[in-house]
């Protein structure tokens, strides 16, 4: 099924969890990231239970240092 990660198409297995998708993208263990699905922020403790659906839009934001 197709998901959109930061507006780019991504092919995933059928109905993956948010955790599985982030792991596949090698982002799961990064600190300082926030994730929204269809413009709704998903808290990190909810990632393992959050089932993704075809055409979900995942937005990943990574905090950076600087001023």
PDB file of N, CA, C and O in Angstrom:
ATOM      1  N   UNK A   1       0.841  -1.171   0.000  1.00  0.00           N
ATOM      2  CA  UNK A   1       0.000   0.000   0.000  1.00  0.00           C
ATOM      3  C   UNK A   1       0.888   1.236   0.000  1.00  0.00           C
ATOM      4  O   UNK A   1       2.047   1.191   0.411  1.00  0.00           O
ATOM      5  N   UNK A   2       0.327   2.317  -0.462  1.00  0.00           N
ATOM      6  CA  UNK A   2       1.099   3.548  -0.568  1.00  0.00           C
ATOM      7  C   UNK A   2       0.787   4.480   0.597  1.00  0.00           C
ATOM      8  O   UNK A   2      -0.371   4.755   0.912  1.00  0.00           O
ATOM      9  N   UNK A   3       1.854   4.954   1.221  1.00  0.00           N
ATOM     10  CA  UNK A   3       1.778   5.991   2.241  1.00  0.00           C
ATOM     11  C   UNK A   3       2.530   7.191   1.693  1.00  0.00           C
ATOM     12  O   UNK A   3       3.283   7.066   0.728  1.00  0.00           O
ATOM     13  N   UNK A   4       2.335   8.322   2.288  1.00  0.00           N
ATOM     14  CA  UNK A   4       3.087   9.512   1.892  1.00  0.00           C
ATOM     15  C   UNK A   4       3.858   9.999   3.113  1.00  0.00           C
ATOM     16  O   UNK A   4       3.275  10.399   4.121  1.00  0.00           O
ATOM     17  N   UNK A   5       5.173   9.956   2.997  1.00  0.00           N
ATOM     18  CA  UNK A   5       6.051  10.367   4.087  1.00  0.00           C
ATOM     19  C   UNK A   5       6.690  11.686   3.686  1.00  0.00           C
ATOM     20  O   UNK A   5       7.472  11.752   2.738  1.00  0.00           O
ATOM     21  N   UNK A   6       6.350  12.716   4.408  1.00  0.00           N
ATOM     22  CA  UNK A   6       6.810  14.072   4.067  1.00  0.00           C
ATOM     23  C   UNK A   6       6.565  14.350   2.576  1.00  0.00           C
ATOM     24  O   UNK A   6       7.435  14.852   1.864  1.00  0.00           O
ATOM     25  N   UNK A   7       5.373  14.012   2.140  1.00  0.00           N
ATOM     26  CA  UNK A   7       4.872  14.253   0.773  1.00  0.00           C
ATOM     27  C   UNK A   7       5.510  13.382  -0.302  1.00  0.00           C
ATOM     28  O   UNK A   7       5.286  13.617  -1.490  1.00  0.00           O
ATOM     29  N   UNK A   8       6.300  12.384   0.084  1.00  0.00           N
ATOM     30  CA  UNK A   8       6.892  11.481  -0.907  1.00  0.00           C
ATOM     31  C   UNK A   8       6.235  10.117  -0.766  1.00  0.00           C
ATOM     32  O   UNK A   8       6.043   9.639   0.352  1.00  0.00           O
ATOM     33  N   UNK A   9       5.883   9.476  -1.889  1.00  0.00           N
ATOM     34  CA  UNK A   9       5.259   8.155  -1.809  1.00  0.00           C
ATOM     35  C   UNK A   9       6.210   7.129  -1.194  1.00  0.00           C
ATOM     36  O   UNK A   9       7.418   7.152  -1.431  1.00  0.00           O
ATOM     37  N   UNK A  10       5.637   6.240  -0.409  1.00  0.00           N
ATOM     38  CA  UNK A  10       6.401   5.171   0.244  1.00  0.00           C
ATOM     39  C   UNK A  10       5.546   3.910   0.205  1.00  0.00           C
ATOM     40  O   UNK A  10       4.400   3.917   0.655  1.00  0.00           O
ATOM     41  N   UNK A  11       6.103   2.831  -0.333  1.00  0.00           N
ATOM     42  CA  UNK A  11       5.378   1.562  -0.381  1.00  0.00           C
ATOM     43  C   UNK A  11       5.621   0.798   0.918  1.00  0.00           C
ATOM     44  O   UNK A  11       6.763   0.632   1.347  1.00  0.00           O
ATOM     45  N   UNK A  12       4.554   0.345   1.527  1.00  0.00           N
ATOM     46  CA  UNK A  12       4.651  -0.370   2.797  1.00  0.00           C
ATOM     47  C   UNK A  12       3.825  -1.640   2.724  1.00  0.00           C
ATOM     48  O   UNK A  12       2.963  -1.797   1.859  1.00  0.00           O
ATOM     49  N   UNK A  13       4.111  -2.555   3.664  1.00  0.00           N
ATOM     50  CA  UNK A  13       3.307  -3.770   3.747  1.00  0.00           C
ATOM     51  C   UNK A  13       1.888  -3.397   4.156  1.00  0.00           C
ATOM     52  O   UNK A  13       1.635  -2.273   4.589  1.00  0.00           O
ATOM     53  N   UNK A  14       0.983  -4.325   4.019  1.00  0.00           N
ATOM     54  CA  UNK A  14      -0.419  -4.052   4.327  1.00  0.00           C
ATOM     55  C   UNK A  14      -0.601  -3.644   5.779  1.00  0.00           C
ATOM     56  O   UNK A  14      -0.177  -4.358   6.687  1.00  0.00           O
ATOM     57  N   UNK A  15      -1.224  -2.509   5.995  1.00  0.00           N
ATOM     58  CA  UNK A  15      -1.583  -1.981   7.313  1.00  0.00           C
ATOM     59  C   UNK A  15      -0.461  -2.058   8.346  1.00  0.00           C
ATOM     60  O   UNK A  15      -0.641  -2.670   9.398  1.00  0.00           O
ATOM     61  N   UNK A  16       0.676  -1.458   8.072  1.00  0.00           N
ATOM     62  CA  UNK A  16       1.742  -1.480   9.078  1.00  0.00           C
ATOM     63  C   UNK A  16       1.412  -0.537  10.231  1.00  0.00           C
ATOM     64  O   UNK A  16       0.559   0.344  10.113  1.00  0.00           O
ATOM     65  N   UNK A  17       2.095  -0.740  11.326  1.00  0.00           N
ATOM     66  CA  UNK A  17       1.977   0.218  12.420  1.00  0.00           C
ATOM     67  C   UNK A  17       2.914   1.385  12.133  1.00  0.00           C
ATOM     68  O   UNK A  17       3.798   1.300  11.280  1.00  0.00           O
ATOM     69  N   UNK A  18       2.705   2.461  12.854  1.00  0.00           N
ATOM     70  CA  UNK A  18       3.592   3.609  12.708  1.00  0.00           C
ATOM     71  C   UNK A  18       5.009   3.223  13.128  1.00  0.00           C
ATOM     72  O   UNK A  18       5.980   3.646  12.501  1.00  0.00           O
ATOM     73  N   UNK A  19       5.129   2.425  14.179  1.00  0.00           N
ATOM     74  CA  UNK A  19       6.453   1.970  14.623  1.00  0.00           C
ATOM     75  C   UNK A  19       7.159   1.187  13.535  1.00  0.00           C
ATOM     76  O   UNK A  19       8.343   1.415  13.286  1.00  0.00           O
ATOM     77  N   UNK A  20       6.461   0.267  12.879  1.00  0.00           N
ATOM     78  CA  UNK A  20       7.078  -0.549  11.829  1.00  0.00           C
ATOM     79  C   UNK A  20       7.548   0.319  10.671  1.00  0.00           C
ATOM     80  O   UNK A  20       8.618   0.090  10.106  1.00  0.00           O
ATOM     81  N   UNK A  21       6.748   1.309  10.323  1.00  0.00           N
ATOM     82  CA  UNK A  21       7.122   2.188   9.211  1.00  0.00           C
ATOM     83  C   UNK A  21       8.325   3.044   9.574  1.00  0.00           C
ATOM     84  O   UNK A  21       9.232   3.215   8.759  1.00  0.00           O
ATOM     85  N   UNK A  22       8.343   3.578  10.775  1.00  0.00           N
ATOM     86  CA  UNK A  22       9.488   4.387  11.191  1.00  0.00           C
ATOM     87  C   UNK A  22      10.745   3.538  11.293  1.00  0.00           C
ATOM     88  O   UNK A  22      11.843   4.008  10.993  1.00  0.00           O
ATOM     89  N   UNK A  23      10.588   2.285  11.717  1.00  0.00           N
ATOM     90  CA  UNK A  23      11.736   1.378  11.782  1.00  0.00           C
ATOM     91  C   UNK A  23      12.258   1.099  10.371  1.00  0.00           C
ATOM     92  O   UNK A  23      13.467   1.109  10.141  1.00  0.00           O
ATOM     93  N   UNK A  24      11.364   0.854   9.448  1.00  0.00           N
ATOM     94  CA  UNK A  24      11.744   0.607   8.058  1.00  0.00           C
ATOM     95  C   UNK A  24      12.486   1.811   7.478  1.00  0.00           C
ATOM     96  O   UNK A  24      13.407   1.654   6.677  1.00  0.00           O
ATOM     97  N   UNK A  25      12.087   2.988   7.881  1.00  0.00           N
ATOM     98  CA  UNK A  25      12.736   4.221   7.408  1.00  0.00           C
ATOM     99  C   UNK A  25      13.989   4.564   8.215  1.00  0.00           C
ATOM    100  O   UNK A  25      14.628   5.589   7.981  1.00  0.00           O
ATOM    101  N   UNK A  26      14.332   3.690   9.170  1.00  0.00           N
ATOM    102  CA  UNK A  26      15.497   3.876  10.043  1.00  0.00           C
ATOM    103  C   UNK A  26      15.411   5.187  10.831  1.00  0.00           C
ATOM    104  O   UNK A  26      16.410   5.880  11.025  1.00  0.00           O
ATOM    105  N   UNK A  27      14.202   5.506  11.276  1.00  0.00           N
ATOM    106  CA  UNK A  27      13.983   6.717  12.066  1.00  0.00           C
ATOM    107  C   UNK A  27      13.492   6.414  13.481  1.00  0.00           C
ATOM    108  O   UNK A  27      13.375   7.308  14.318  1.00  0.00           O
ATOM    109  N   UNK A  28      13.211   5.150  13.725  1.00  0.00           N
ATOM    110  CA  UNK A  28      12.556   4.790  14.983  1.00  0.00           C
ATOM    111  C   UNK A  28      13.353   5.192  16.213  1.00  0.00           C
ATOM    112  O   UNK A  28      12.776   5.649  17.200  1.00  0.00           O
ATOM    113  N   UNK A  29      14.649   5.032  16.170  1.00  0.00           N
ATOM    114  CA  UNK A  29      15.453   5.256  17.368  1.00  0.00           C
ATOM    115  C   UNK A  29      16.054   6.654  17.447  1.00  0.00           C
ATOM    116  O   UNK A  29      16.849   6.946  18.340  1.00  0.00           O
ATOM    117  N   UNK A  30      15.676   7.506  16.518  1.00  0.00           N
ATOM    118  CA  UNK A  30      16.162   8.885  16.585  1.00  0.00           C
ATOM    119  C   UNK A  30      15.446   9.634  17.698  1.00  0.00           C
ATOM    120  O   UNK A  30      14.256   9.429  17.937  1.00  0.00           O
ATOM    121  N   UNK A  31      16.171  10.486  18.360  1.00  0.00           N
ATOM    122  CA  UNK A  31      15.568  11.332  19.394  1.00  0.00           C
ATOM    123  C   UNK A  31      15.208  12.664  18.759  1.00  0.00           C
ATOM    124  O   UNK A  31      15.796  13.062  17.753  1.00  0.00           O
ATOM    125  N   UNK A  32      14.255  13.336  19.343  1.00  0.00           N
ATOM    126  CA  UNK A  32      13.921  14.683  18.898  1.00  0.00           C
ATOM    127  C   UNK A  32      13.084  14.729  17.640  1.00  0.00           C
ATOM    128  O   UNK A  32      13.135  15.708  16.895  1.00  0.00           O
ATOM    129  N   UNK A  33      12.305  13.673  17.391  1.00  0.00           N
ATOM    130  CA  UNK A  33      11.409  13.735  16.235  1.00  0.00           C
ATOM    131  C   UNK A  33       9.961  13.750  16.719  1.00  0.00           C
ATOM    132  O   UNK A  33       9.619  13.187  17.759  1.00  0.00           O
ATOM    133  N   UNK A  34       9.141  14.405  15.936  1.00  0.00           N
ATOM    134  CA  UNK A  34       7.697  14.406  16.161  1.00  0.00           C
ATOM    135  C   UNK A  34       7.050  13.874  14.899  1.00  0.00           C
ATOM    136  O   UNK A  34       7.520  14.127  13.790  1.00  0.00           O
ATOM    137  N   UNK A  35       5.969  13.136  15.077  1.00  0.00           N
ATOM    138  CA  UNK A  35       5.313  12.507  13.939  1.00  0.00           C
ATOM    139  C   UNK A  35       3.826  12.843  13.967  1.00  0.00           C
ATOM    140  O   UNK A  35       3.168  12.752  15.003  1.00  0.00           O
ATOM    141  N   UNK A  36       3.323  13.228  12.813  1.00  0.00           N
ATOM    142  CA  UNK A  36       1.889  13.455  12.648  1.00  0.00           C
ATOM    143  C   UNK A  36       1.385  12.559  11.529  1.00  0.00           C
ATOM    144  O   UNK A  36       2.077  12.338  10.535  1.00  0.00           O
ATOM    145  N   UNK A  37       0.195  12.056  11.697  1.00  0.00           N
ATOM    146  CA  UNK A  37      -0.469  11.268  10.650  1.00  0.00           C
ATOM    147  C   UNK A  37      -1.738  12.019  10.280  1.00  0.00           C
ATOM    148  O   UNK A  37      -2.601  12.264  11.123  1.00  0.00           O
ATOM    149  N   UNK A  38      -1.834  12.371   9.037  1.00  0.00           N
ATOM    150  CA  UNK A  38      -2.978  13.143   8.542  1.00  0.00           C
ATOM    151  C   UNK A  38      -3.201  14.404   9.378  1.00  0.00           C
ATOM    152  O   UNK A  38      -4.328  14.747   9.736  1.00  0.00           O
ATOM    153  N   UNK A  39      -2.102  15.074   9.672  1.00  0.00           N
ATOM    154  CA  UNK A  39      -2.082  16.356  10.390  1.00  0.00           C
ATOM    155  C   UNK A  39      -2.448  16.257  11.871  1.00  0.00           C
ATOM    156  O   UNK A  39      -2.737  17.274  12.501  1.00  0.00           O
ATOM    157  N   UNK A  40      -2.441  15.065  12.425  1.00  0.00           N
ATOM    158  CA  UNK A  40      -2.696  14.882  13.857  1.00  0.00           C
ATOM    159  C   UNK A  40      -1.439  14.276  14.484  1.00  0.00           C
ATOM    160  O   UNK A  40      -0.994  13.200  14.084  1.00  0.00           O
ATOM    161  N   UNK A  41      -0.877  14.973  15.462  1.00  0.00           N
ATOM    162  CA  UNK A  41       0.338  14.491  16.117  1.00  0.00           C
ATOM    163  C   UNK A  41       0.030  13.195  16.863  1.00  0.00           C
ATOM    164  O   UNK A  41      -0.969  13.094  17.576  1.00  0.00           O
ATOM    165  N   UNK A  42       0.906  12.208  16.684  1.00  0.00           N
ATOM    166  CA  UNK A  42       0.771  10.930  17.375  1.00  0.00           C
ATOM    167  C   UNK A  42       1.874  10.866  18.431  1.00  0.00           C
ATOM    168  O   UNK A  42       3.054  10.834  18.083  1.00  0.00           O
ATOM    169  N   UNK A  43       1.509  10.845  19.719  1.00  0.00           N
ATOM    170  CA  UNK A  43       2.520  10.768  20.768  1.00  0.00           C
ATOM    171  C   UNK A  43       3.341   9.484  20.651  1.00  0.00           C
ATOM    172  O   UNK A  43       2.810   8.438  20.277  1.00  0.00           O
ATOM    173  N   UNK A  44       4.624   9.562  20.966  1.00  0.00           N
ATOM    174  CA  UNK A  44       5.526   8.413  20.827  1.00  0.00           C
ATOM    175  C   UNK A  44       4.986   7.145  21.499  1.00  0.00           C
ATOM    176  O   UNK A  44       5.101   6.071  20.909  1.00  0.00           O
ATOM    177  N   UNK A  45       4.399   7.216  22.710  1.00  0.00           N
ATOM    178  CA  UNK A  45       3.892   5.976  23.317  1.00  0.00           C
ATOM    179  C   UNK A  45       2.784   5.307  22.494  1.00  0.00           C
ATOM    180  O   UNK A  45       2.515   4.120  22.674  1.00  0.00           O
ATOM    181  N   UNK A  46       2.139   6.058  21.594  1.00  0.00           N
ATOM    182  CA  UNK A  46       1.048   5.499  20.788  1.00  0.00           C
ATOM    183  C   UNK A  46       1.523   4.923  19.452  1.00  0.00           C
ATOM    184  O   UNK A  46       0.730   4.305  18.741  1.00  0.00           O
ATOM    185  N   UNK A  47       2.781   5.107  19.099  1.00  0.00           N
ATOM    186  CA  UNK A  47       3.274   4.643  17.802  1.00  0.00           C
ATOM    187  C   UNK A  47       3.083   3.143  17.583  1.00  0.00           C
ATOM    188  O   UNK A  47       2.665   2.745  16.496  1.00  0.00           O
ATOM    189  N   UNK A  48       3.376   2.291  18.579  1.00  0.00           N
ATOM    190  CA  UNK A  48       3.239   0.842  18.318  1.00  0.00           C
ATOM    191  C   UNK A  48       1.803   0.405  18.007  1.00  0.00           C
ATOM    192  O   UNK A  48       1.609  -0.571  17.283  1.00  0.00           O
ATOM    193  N   UNK A  49       0.817   1.090  18.524  1.00  0.00           N
ATOM    194  CA  UNK A  49      -0.576   0.690  18.319  1.00  0.00           C
ATOM    195  C   UNK A  49      -1.249   1.435  17.171  1.00  0.00           C
ATOM    196  O   UNK A  49      -2.378   1.116  16.799  1.00  0.00           O
ATOM    197  N   UNK A  50      -0.566   2.418  16.615  1.00  0.00           N
ATOM    198  CA  UNK A  50      -1.196   3.235  15.567  1.00  0.00           C
ATOM    199  C   UNK A  50      -1.100   2.518  14.219  1.00  0.00           C
ATOM    200  O   UNK A  50      -0.025   2.447  13.623  1.00  0.00           O
ATOM    201  N   UNK A  51      -2.222   1.991  13.748  1.00  0.00           N
ATOM    202  CA  UNK A  51      -2.283   1.299  12.449  1.00  0.00           C
ATOM    203  C   UNK A  51      -2.413   2.331  11.336  1.00  0.00           C
ATOM    204  O   UNK A  51      -3.242   3.239  11.407  1.00  0.00           O
ATOM    205  N   UNK A  52      -1.604   2.183  10.333  1.00  0.00           N
ATOM    206  CA  UNK A  52      -1.668   3.090   9.187  1.00  0.00           C
ATOM    207  C   UNK A  52      -2.593   2.511   8.133  1.00  0.00           C
ATOM    208  O   UNK A  52      -2.751   1.296   8.014  1.00  0.00           O
ATOM    209  N   UNK A  53      -3.194   3.402   7.378  1.00  0.00           N
ATOM    210  CA  UNK A  53      -4.101   3.022   6.300  1.00  0.00           C
ATOM    211  C   UNK A  53      -3.527   3.540   4.972  1.00  0.00           C
ATOM    212  O   UNK A  53      -2.724   4.473   4.952  1.00  0.00           O
ATOM    213  N   UNK A  54      -3.943   2.935   3.897  1.00  0.00           N
ATOM    214  CA  UNK A  54      -3.483   3.371   2.582  1.00  0.00           C
ATOM    215  C   UNK A  54      -3.724   4.863   2.419  1.00  0.00           C
ATOM    216  O   UNK A  54      -4.769   5.391   2.799  1.00  0.00           O
ATOM    217  N   UNK A  55      -2.743   5.516   1.852  1.00  0.00           N
ATOM    218  CA  UNK A  55      -2.775   6.947   1.532  1.00  0.00           C
ATOM    219  C   UNK A  55      -2.691   7.855   2.763  1.00  0.00           C
ATOM    220  O   UNK A  55      -2.917   9.060   2.656  1.00  0.00           O
ATOM    221  N   UNK A  56      -2.369   7.286   3.931  1.00  0.00           N
ATOM    222  CA  UNK A  56      -2.117   8.161   5.085  1.00  0.00           C
ATOM    223  C   UNK A  56      -0.936   9.066   4.770  1.00  0.00           C
ATOM    224  O   UNK A  56      -0.002   8.679   4.068  1.00  0.00           O
ATOM    225  N   UNK A  57      -1.001  10.267   5.299  1.00  0.00           N
ATOM    226  CA  UNK A  57       0.083  11.243   5.120  1.00  0.00           C
ATOM    227  C   UNK A  57       0.838  11.369   6.439  1.00  0.00           C
ATOM    228  O   UNK A  57       0.289  11.827   7.441  1.00  0.00           O
ATOM    229  N   UNK A  58       2.103  10.956   6.425  1.00  0.00           N
ATOM    230  CA  UNK A  58       2.941  10.989   7.623  1.00  0.00           C
ATOM    231  C   UNK A  58       3.893  12.168   7.497  1.00  0.00           C
ATOM    232  O   UNK A  58       4.615  12.306   6.510  1.00  0.00           O
ATOM    233  N   UNK A  59       3.877  13.004   8.506  1.00  0.00           N
ATOM    234  CA  UNK A  59       4.799  14.134   8.539  1.00  0.00           C
ATOM    235  C   UNK A  59       5.768  13.902   9.682  1.00  0.00           C
ATOM    236  O   UNK A  59       5.363  13.712  10.829  1.00  0.00           O
ATOM    237  N   UNK A  60       7.046  13.920   9.359  1.00  0.00           N
ATOM    238  CA  UNK A  60       8.093  13.699  10.361  1.00  0.00           C
ATOM    239  C   UNK A  60       8.900  14.982  10.477  1.00  0.00           C
ATOM    240  O   UNK A  60       9.433  15.500   9.496  1.00  0.00           O
ATOM    241  N   UNK A  61       8.973  15.474  11.703  1.00  0.00           N
ATOM    242  CA  UNK A  61       9.709  16.708  11.965  1.00  0.00           C
ATOM    243  C   UNK A  61      10.820  16.385  12.952  1.00  0.00           C
ATOM    244  O   UNK A  61      10.592  15.761  13.988  1.00  0.00           O
ATOM    245  N   UNK A  62      12.010  16.816  12.612  1.00  0.00           N
ATOM    246  CA  UNK A  62      13.162  16.559  13.477  1.00  0.00           C
ATOM    247  C   UNK A  62      13.666  17.880  14.042  1.00  0.00           C
ATOM    248  O   UNK A  62      13.942  18.826  13.304  1.00  0.00           O
ATOM    249  N   UNK A  63      13.780  17.928  15.373  1.00  0.00           N
ATOM    250  CA  UNK A  63      14.288  19.132  16.033  1.00  0.00           C
ATOM    251  C   UNK A  63      15.768  19.289  15.726  1.00  0.00           C
ATOM    252  O   UNK A  63      16.511  18.310  15.667  1.00  0.00           O
ATOM    253  N   UNK A  64      16.182  20.520  15.535  1.00  0.00           N
ATOM    254  CA  UNK A  64      17.598  20.795  15.312  1.00  0.00           C
ATOM    255  C   UNK A  64      18.046  21.873  16.277  1.00  0.00           C
ATOM    256  O   UNK A  64      17.244  22.656  16.785  1.00  0.00           O
ATOM    257  N   UNK A  65      19.331  21.894  16.514  1.00  0.00           N
ATOM    258  CA  UNK A  65      19.885  22.912  17.392  1.00  0.00           C
ATOM    259  C   UNK A  65      20.289  24.119  16.567  1.00  0.00           C
ATOM    260  O   UNK A  65      20.548  24.023  15.367  1.00  0.00           O
ATOM    261  N   UNK A  66      20.332  25.218  17.221  1.00  0.00           N
ATOM    262  CA  UNK A  66      20.759  26.429  16.532  1.00  0.00           C
ATOM    263  C   UNK A  66      20.026  27.618  17.089  1.00  0.00           C
ATOM    264  O   UNK A  66      19.158  27.478  17.950  1.00  0.00           O
ATOM    265  N   UNK A  67      20.353  28.729  16.625  1.00  0.00           N
ATOM    266  CA  UNK A  67      19.680  29.883  17.163  1.00  0.00           C
ATOM    267  C   UNK A  67      19.630  31.032  16.231  1.00  0.00           C
ATOM    268  O   UNK A  67      19.081  32.080  16.572  1.00  0.00           O
TER     269      UNK A  67
END
